[in-house]
């Protein structure tokens, strides 16, 4: 008889735990053994005894926390099955950010997929999502309401470029999360043929270098020199979201405040942040893609980790799929934890 | 429709006037006729179709979505038009559709077969993902992005729906009957994207609200051809959507359109505030003075059409035709020409306060009851035309004589002259300004907000020419209040805490407490703004999104001297009062918060302005 799913994966205060393999997935507190889906700071934290993640995620953690971020590390090869204790484990691309992976755990004929954060839309900076059929699918629901349908990213980038053309005397300050979103925006701009330098806030620098060293062409991305800010009329500047309204952005010539995020779909959210040019570019699945992915995995049961759980659970139930919210704490809305990381990076970079 | 939608979308987020103007000019320059003309009509409120009710839109979306998902979405988004625009299940987005009756609702009687059917539907839109390794599963094949794929749903082998142009939408709306309207709107909604649907809803419900005044839109049109906005204003009221003749003219491709309006609007003459240093430069004997009434500036124009029927119009200061709101006043315009004056409410010969006037304004339905309770009155002070004769080049003193003669001839209690204030020196006038009641204004003094000073020789010139007309407002009210909250500003000031909510003391259940009485975001210098911003940042106790609560109490807090023009009662504010034009007049770094004013100070000001004559019902009660 197949194992029950809750025998394979349970919830603990540290996060999802697999007793048969004695490991946690994306634990929010230090543990003995952690499997990490991707490098965002709410999922990848420092201080675990051992960490298993993709090579790129390990590099990202090294850049963020220093090379001694864990007692020991183990590189997870994509699509390779590894035995851990009494379960087999396999990492596959999740399409979220560079190095992001879903983790499939299998034991006694039952397969559970922990998808971490994922998206289905095109992204030139990471491998595309791969559907992994399973019995239990564990999904996020950051944008788990049917009002969230992300538009074509090309249209959004074009909006930015049109605005740069219309206001050549103003600097366009684009808030974007330091890991993933920032580099994706750069790559999208390059795809649209924008070949001028894209100016970066200091907090973006090291991760952008890491992306480049992974062979992702992002072009010329000079760091903004404090004294030169007033000369950047007509330029595109990318900075952490916390900086778009900060003292830092004041010195640019008549700045246009832009923000690249899935939240920008809702006007009130954009207004609340004082955004003048919202760019709906998200690294998460929108509603249609969440629903589609659940169906494509063929899962009979869905657990929803965080976000707008209720609507997605409701949808699963009306489509004959058992579903429950996990109400997991510690995982941010898109980028909220990232904000903190960016802010601290900024503090050391206050110039 | 997409260009128009993109324009509205961008305008809605843009706080700066000049940037709005640039967006509008860019739109008019790059959008062909007749679309741009209809856009202009939409923004100037010149469209004539019958608007759709929000209920219709709601009904349409409810037929198409799972009620529970709609409820959660509406709750989250908070705005009906936006929720509908975002959730609308266009072909290819079936995942919000209500559960089919076959499924029998929540999780009951679910068959494998139906799951399969759903699966086929949902996996149809193109995907960028790698195909699943499991054999026998439906796998996506196309390489296009899901967004594009979403346009054509699986099982919909039809070509993509036709995206309507703005002209099509407006021309169709003008001819569509009530019963066909829902189907029309639904078909357009299917064809448009999220922003397009949002703009469509705003358009069909006639609730544009993107912060563009008619004046700004006309200014943008004028800028297309490097003209002054008043040149457009002059011919505006003879024109009709889609304004192809207007665009041809400003772009230098056509003749100046003839104004076919026998009662056109003419741009009004405006005044400059009088500064202290001006007195030394101005000779009192060159000037005439009137009271400055606390009402609404209006222009009344009358003429006759080609069929000899009288045409009577009332325009706002910005040229908006507001005749429909004042049928009682329109009736009184028994002359030909154009006169300039102030809209007031007069009961039993006494001018009522601005608070009373406001109750007459912005009403959708102008009922006989409203007219009886709030009788509109025009107190005139200038004449621009008499018959066909343009009086604007004449000196003010001569125009005044012509005006006096006209008002005498009209002999209508609804139209009277704004009296002159006699004075021999600036000191005389200062005394009159300080106490209008004793100098001829009598009981109307409360509706006076200072003096107007006009050069006797001044012609009537459009705009705000220098050296002719001055306004000398009465001193503002002042109150010492304590800063309670700071909020980020907009546009250039978006990184500063530049909007301050302030409060005064009142007795609460636990002793004295501060109650917010207003919010101000100007009156200080750039240098003071830096200091205030720093103060907010350094004294924050709580954050609510863009708002920070600062420290305040008996022994701490910053006192702001707030200047304002008037007060009115308000049910929306905790304190029960709302201020007109509040601004920070001084920052009292020196004053302890405990010494700030109490709410009673405001109550007294309120009572002054409330010596109103009560309308009909109350009066009868008083007489009884």
Interface residues (C-beta under 8 A of the other chain):
Chain A: X93 X95 X120 X121 X122 X128 X129 X130 X131 X132 X133 X145 X146 X147 X148 X149 X150 X151 X152 X153 X159 X163 X166 X167 X245 X246 X247 X249 X250 X254 X257 X265 X266 X267 X268 X270 X271 X272 X273 X274 X275 X276 X277 X278 X287 X288 X289 X291 X292 X295 X296 X298 X308 X310 X311 X314 X315 X317 X318 X319 X320 X321 X322
Chain B: X6 X10 X12 X13 X14 X15 X19 X22 X23 X26 X65 X66 X68 X69 X72 X73 X76 X77 X78 X79 X82 X83 X86 X87 X89 X93 X95 X96 X99 X103 X105 X106 X107 X110 X111 X114 X115 X118 X119 X122 X123 X125 X127 X128 X129 X130 X131 X132 X133 X134 X137 X138 X139 X145 X146 X147 X148 X150 X193 X194 X488 X490 X491 X492 X494 X495 X545 X546
